[in-house]
Amino acid sequence: MIQPLISVIVPIYNGEKYLEECIESILKQTVGDWELILVNDGSIDRTENICKKYVELDKRIVYIKQENSGVSVARNSGIQLAKGKWITFLDADDTLADFTFEIVKASPKNGKVVMAGFAWGVDEFFKSEEYVQVSAIEMQKAILNLESFKKRHRNLEVINDYNNWSSCAHFFDTEFIKKHTLLFTKGIRLGEDLLFCLGVYNDTEKVYVNKSKLYYYRTNEDSATMQFRPDLVDNTYMLTEAVENKIKERPDLWSFFCRFVVYQLSVCYYQYYMDPRCAYGKDQAYSLFINMSRKPLFKRAIEDCTYSHIITGKKNKIKAIILLFCVKKQYYGLLKVLTPFILKICK
């Protein structure tokens, strides 16, 4: 069997709403040298019927089904099966521009990772022949502090908080991925992409960034990232701890990690503890957050974190700066008083 150019791995959990559109975007590729690996992660809707229909239509499509184990396990299953020279990941509610595989085919021969941009609608797809080489260390810094990265790389506007933290819109050399046993971390339910990319960049020297916008990221209210998650607090700590383990031997990344910690604390505080759907009463939520912020991992990062370039977005920056000030000074009572006004202003 001739090795396909690219293996597209699609993890699916109850994805019937947009799955056909996702698959059709692969069938429409102008480069036909691909395989599509559909991984059904225990769906209970029409996902299986849709997948089997397309398997019958095209021999390049592979379908597997597993018990519901999460997106990390589903992607790892796809990696094990992948036969293409390159691997990319596509979510079941997203699509790719029809020229996507042309970008991969034309990428620098010695590259192990190619990254491109997201589009917020198919009318925003944009094809570029330009590749910019960025060191893997710079990409790790961008993951932890994108705002600082943007100040140094103003010509790379395709890098943002979405594709920067995501494994999507990336293309990874399959031999490289398998040689270094680079897999997604089981148990991390939000932020698993970020950990995967940090690990990849630990084992390579450079990333080629293509200026195309070729991945349509759909803002889907039903997706996991848009849902209120009662396990967010535990996930936040596990993710932060896992990131620290990735960079513990890298003092050059510590200041960037501190920004990441404050970002995680801010998200956890404003989007979980202060969410109206939170299971705790407000007094209990404040108390739990105080205990969380005093954990050694968070405490060290908060002490070292500065206020400059703390977080992207004006409203998010207001939230994070006030939170950091109050936690640094241990003015928890002040944070409690200010929170309703902050949420109103930043709504």
KELUM-905157 format. One record per residue (C-alpha): residue in one letter; x, z, y. Coordinates in steps of 0.5 Angstrom, whole numbers, plus 500, padded with zeros to 3 digits. Layout:
% KELUM-905157
+---+-----+-----+-----+
| r |  px |  pz |  py |
+---+-----+-----+-----+
| A |   X |   Z |   Y |
...
+---+-----+-----+-----+
This chain:
% KELUM-905157
+---+-----+-----+-----+
| r |  px |  pz |  py |
+---+-----+-----+-----+
| M | 500 | 500 | 500 |
| I | 503 | 498 | 507 |
| Q | 503 | 504 | 511 |
| P | 498 | 504 | 517 |
| L | 500 | 505 | 524 |
| I | 496 | 511 | 525 |
| S | 492 | 516 | 522 |
| V | 486 | 519 | 526 |
| I | 484 | 526 | 524 |
| V | 477 | 528 | 526 |
| P | 475 | 535 | 524 |
| I | 467 | 535 | 524 |
| Y | 462 | 541 | 524 |
| N | 455 | 539 | 525 |
| G | 457 | 533 | 529 |
| E | 451 | 529 | 527 |
| K | 449 | 528 | 535 |
| Y | 456 | 524 | 537 |
| L | 459 | 522 | 530 |
| E | 457 | 515 | 530 |
| E | 459 | 514 | 537 |
| C | 466 | 517 | 535 |
| I | 467 | 513 | 529 |
| E | 465 | 506 | 532 |
| S | 470 | 507 | 538 |
| I | 476 | 507 | 532 |
| L | 472 | 501 | 529 |
| K | 473 | 497 | 536 |
| Q | 480 | 498 | 536 |
| T | 484 | 492 | 538 |
| V | 489 | 494 | 533 |
| G | 486 | 495 | 526 |
| D | 492 | 498 | 523 |
| W | 489 | 505 | 522 |
| E | 486 | 510 | 517 |
| L | 481 | 515 | 519 |
| I | 480 | 521 | 516 |
| L | 474 | 525 | 517 |
| V | 474 | 532 | 515 |
| N | 467 | 535 | 514 |
| D | 468 | 543 | 515 |
| G | 462 | 545 | 512 |
| S | 457 | 542 | 516 |
| I | 449 | 543 | 514 |
| D | 446 | 537 | 519 |
| R | 447 | 530 | 517 |
| T | 454 | 529 | 518 |
| E | 456 | 528 | 510 |
| N | 451 | 522 | 510 |
| I | 454 | 519 | 516 |
| C | 461 | 520 | 514 |
| K | 459 | 517 | 507 |
| K | 455 | 511 | 510 |
| Y | 462 | 509 | 514 |
| V | 466 | 510 | 508 |
| E | 462 | 505 | 505 |
| L | 463 | 500 | 511 |
| D | 470 | 500 | 511 |
| K | 476 | 502 | 506 |
| R | 480 | 505 | 512 |
| I | 476 | 511 | 512 |
| V | 477 | 517 | 508 |
| Y | 472 | 522 | 507 |
| I | 473 | 530 | 505 |
| K | 469 | 536 | 505 |
| Q | 471 | 543 | 505 |
| E | 468 | 550 | 506 |
| N | 467 | 552 | 513 |
| S | 474 | 554 | 515 |
| G | 475 | 553 | 522 |
| V | 478 | 547 | 526 |
| S | 485 | 549 | 524 |
| V | 484 | 548 | 517 |
| A | 480 | 542 | 518 |
| R | 486 | 539 | 522 |
| N | 491 | 541 | 517 |
| S | 487 | 538 | 511 |
| G | 488 | 532 | 515 |
| I | 495 | 532 | 516 |
| Q | 496 | 533 | 509 |
| L | 493 | 527 | 507 |
| A | 495 | 523 | 513 |
| K | 499 | 516 | 511 |
| G | 500 | 513 | 518 |
| K | 507 | 513 | 522 |
| W | 503 | 517 | 527 |
| I | 498 | 522 | 527 |
| T | 493 | 523 | 532 |
| F | 487 | 528 | 533 |
| L | 480 | 526 | 535 |
| D | 474 | 531 | 536 |
| A | 467 | 529 | 533 |
| D | 464 | 529 | 540 |
| D | 469 | 525 | 543 |
| T | 471 | 517 | 543 |
| L | 478 | 513 | 544 |
| A | 479 | 507 | 549 |
| D | 479 | 501 | 545 |
| F | 486 | 499 | 547 |
| T | 489 | 506 | 545 |
| F | 493 | 504 | 539 |
| E | 496 | 499 | 543 |
| I | 499 | 504 | 547 |
| V | 502 | 507 | 541 |
| K | 505 | 501 | 538 |
| A | 508 | 500 | 544 |
| S | 511 | 507 | 545 |
| P | 519 | 508 | 545 |
| K | 522 | 507 | 538 |
| N | 525 | 514 | 538 |
| G | 520 | 518 | 540 |
| K | 517 | 524 | 536 |
| V | 511 | 525 | 541 |
| V | 507 | 521 | 546 |
| M | 502 | 524 | 550 |
| A | 497 | 520 | 555 |
| G | 491 | 522 | 559 |
| F | 483 | 524 | 559 |
| A | 478 | 520 | 562 |
| W | 471 | 524 | 564 |
| G | 467 | 517 | 562 |
| V | 468 | 511 | 559 |
| D | 468 | 507 | 565 |
| E | 475 | 511 | 567 |
| F | 479 | 508 | 562 |
| F | 485 | 506 | 564 |
| K | 491 | 502 | 561 |
| S | 498 | 503 | 563 |
| E | 505 | 500 | 560 |
| E | 509 | 506 | 564 |
| Y | 512 | 511 | 560 |
| V | 515 | 517 | 563 |
| Q | 520 | 522 | 559 |
| V | 519 | 529 | 560 |
| S | 524 | 534 | 556 |
| A | 520 | 539 | 551 |
| I | 522 | 545 | 555 |
| E | 518 | 542 | 561 |
| M | 512 | 541 | 557 |
| Q | 512 | 548 | 554 |
| K | 513 | 551 | 561 |
| A | 507 | 546 | 563 |
| I | 503 | 549 | 558 |
| L | 504 | 556 | 560 |
| N | 504 | 554 | 568 |
| L | 501 | 548 | 569 |
| E | 501 | 549 | 577 |
| S | 509 | 550 | 577 |
| F | 510 | 543 | 573 |
| K | 505 | 539 | 577 |
| K | 510 | 541 | 583 |
| R | 516 | 538 | 580 |
| H | 512 | 532 | 577 |
| R | 507 | 529 | 582 |
| N | 508 | 523 | 579 |
| L | 504 | 525 | 572 |
| E | 497 | 526 | 575 |
| V | 495 | 525 | 567 |
| I | 497 | 532 | 565 |
| N | 492 | 537 | 567 |
| D | 489 | 543 | 563 |
| Y | 485 | 539 | 558 |
| N | 490 | 535 | 555 |
| N | 496 | 539 | 557 |
| W | 493 | 545 | 552 |
| S | 490 | 540 | 547 |
| S | 493 | 537 | 541 |
| C | 488 | 531 | 543 |
| A | 491 | 525 | 547 |
| H | 497 | 526 | 543 |
| F | 500 | 522 | 538 |
| F | 505 | 525 | 533 |
| D | 510 | 522 | 529 |
| T | 508 | 524 | 522 |
| E | 514 | 524 | 518 |
| F | 517 | 529 | 524 |
| I | 510 | 533 | 523 |
| K | 511 | 534 | 516 |
| K | 519 | 535 | 516 |
| H | 518 | 541 | 520 |
| T | 511 | 544 | 517 |
| L | 508 | 544 | 523 |
| L | 501 | 546 | 522 |
| F | 495 | 549 | 526 |
| T | 494 | 557 | 526 |
| K | 489 | 559 | 522 |
| G | 485 | 565 | 525 |
| I | 486 | 563 | 532 |
| R | 479 | 560 | 534 |
| L | 480 | 558 | 541 |
| G | 487 | 556 | 543 |
| E | 490 | 553 | 537 |
| D | 492 | 547 | 540 |
| L | 496 | 550 | 545 |
| L | 500 | 554 | 539 |
| F | 501 | 547 | 535 |
| C | 504 | 544 | 541 |
| L | 508 | 550 | 543 |
| G | 511 | 549 | 536 |
| V | 512 | 542 | 536 |
| Y | 516 | 542 | 543 |
| N | 520 | 548 | 539 |
| D | 523 | 542 | 534 |
| T | 523 | 536 | 539 |
| E | 527 | 535 | 545 |
| K | 523 | 530 | 549 |
| V | 516 | 527 | 550 |
| Y | 514 | 521 | 552 |
| V | 508 | 521 | 557 |
| N | 504 | 515 | 558 |
| K | 500 | 514 | 564 |
| S | 494 | 511 | 561 |
| K | 487 | 515 | 561 |
| L | 485 | 513 | 554 |
| Y | 481 | 519 | 551 |
| Y | 474 | 521 | 553 |
| Y | 473 | 528 | 553 |
| R | 465 | 530 | 553 |
| T | 463 | 536 | 556 |
| N | 459 | 538 | 551 |
| E | 454 | 544 | 552 |
| D | 454 | 545 | 544 |
| S | 461 | 545 | 543 |
| A | 465 | 551 | 541 |
| T | 469 | 552 | 547 |
| M | 463 | 552 | 551 |
| Q | 459 | 557 | 548 |
| F | 459 | 565 | 549 |
| R | 463 | 568 | 544 |
| P | 463 | 575 | 542 |
| D | 470 | 575 | 539 |
| L | 473 | 572 | 545 |
| V | 477 | 579 | 546 |
| D | 480 | 579 | 539 |
| N | 482 | 572 | 540 |
| T | 485 | 573 | 547 |
| Y | 489 | 578 | 544 |
| M | 491 | 574 | 538 |
| L | 493 | 568 | 542 |
| T | 497 | 572 | 547 |
| E | 501 | 575 | 541 |
| A | 502 | 569 | 537 |
| V | 504 | 565 | 544 |
| E | 509 | 571 | 545 |
| N | 512 | 570 | 538 |
| K | 513 | 563 | 539 |
| I | 517 | 564 | 546 |
| K | 520 | 571 | 544 |
| E | 527 | 568 | 543 |
| R | 526 | 564 | 550 |
| P | 528 | 568 | 556 |
| D | 527 | 562 | 560 |
| L | 520 | 562 | 559 |
| W | 518 | 569 | 560 |
| S | 516 | 568 | 567 |
| F | 511 | 562 | 565 |
| F | 509 | 567 | 559 |
| C | 507 | 572 | 564 |
| R | 502 | 567 | 568 |
| F | 499 | 565 | 562 |
| V | 498 | 573 | 560 |
| V | 494 | 574 | 567 |
| Y | 490 | 567 | 566 |
| Q | 488 | 570 | 559 |
| L | 486 | 577 | 562 |
| S | 482 | 573 | 567 |
| V | 478 | 569 | 563 |
| C | 477 | 575 | 558 |
| Y | 475 | 579 | 564 |
| Y | 470 | 575 | 568 |
| Q | 468 | 570 | 562 |
| Y | 467 | 576 | 557 |
| Y | 466 | 583 | 559 |
| M | 462 | 581 | 565 |
| D | 458 | 576 | 562 |
| P | 450 | 578 | 562 |
| R | 450 | 576 | 555 |
| C | 456 | 581 | 553 |
| A | 453 | 586 | 548 |
| Y | 456 | 592 | 552 |
| G | 454 | 596 | 558 |
| K | 458 | 595 | 564 |
| D | 461 | 602 | 564 |
| Q | 463 | 601 | 557 |
| A | 466 | 594 | 559 |
| Y | 470 | 596 | 564 |
| S | 473 | 602 | 560 |
| L | 474 | 597 | 554 |
| F | 478 | 592 | 559 |
| I | 482 | 597 | 562 |
| N | 484 | 599 | 555 |
| M | 486 | 592 | 553 |
| S | 490 | 591 | 560 |
| R | 494 | 597 | 558 |
| K | 496 | 594 | 551 |
| P | 504 | 594 | 551 |
| L | 504 | 586 | 551 |
| F | 499 | 585 | 557 |
| K | 502 | 591 | 561 |
| R | 509 | 588 | 561 |
| A | 507 | 581 | 563 |
| I | 503 | 584 | 568 |
| E | 509 | 588 | 571 |
| D | 513 | 582 | 571 |
| C | 508 | 577 | 574 |
| T | 508 | 575 | 581 |
| Y | 502 | 572 | 585 |
| S | 505 | 565 | 586 |
| H | 502 | 559 | 582 |
| I | 498 | 564 | 578 |
| I | 493 | 560 | 576 |
| T | 490 | 553 | 578 |
| G | 483 | 552 | 581 |
| K | 481 | 555 | 588 |
| K | 476 | 560 | 585 |
| N | 480 | 562 | 579 |
| K | 486 | 563 | 583 |
| I | 481 | 568 | 587 |
| K | 479 | 572 | 581 |
| A | 486 | 572 | 578 |
| I | 490 | 575 | 584 |
| I | 485 | 580 | 585 |
| L | 485 | 582 | 578 |
| L | 492 | 582 | 578 |
| F | 493 | 586 | 584 |
| C | 488 | 591 | 582 |
| V | 491 | 592 | 575 |
| K | 498 | 592 | 577 |
| K | 496 | 598 | 582 |
| Q | 491 | 601 | 577 |
| Y | 486 | 600 | 582 |
| Y | 481 | 600 | 577 |
| G | 475 | 603 | 581 |
| L | 476 | 598 | 586 |
| L | 476 | 592 | 581 |
| K | 469 | 595 | 579 |
| V | 467 | 595 | 586 |
| L | 469 | 588 | 588 |
| T | 467 | 584 | 581 |
| P | 460 | 583 | 583 |
| F | 462 | 580 | 590 |
| I | 468 | 576 | 586 |
| L | 463 | 573 | 581 |
| K | 458 | 571 | 587 |
| I | 463 | 568 | 591 |
| C | 466 | 564 | 585 |
| K | 460 | 562 | 582 |
+---+-----+-----+-----+
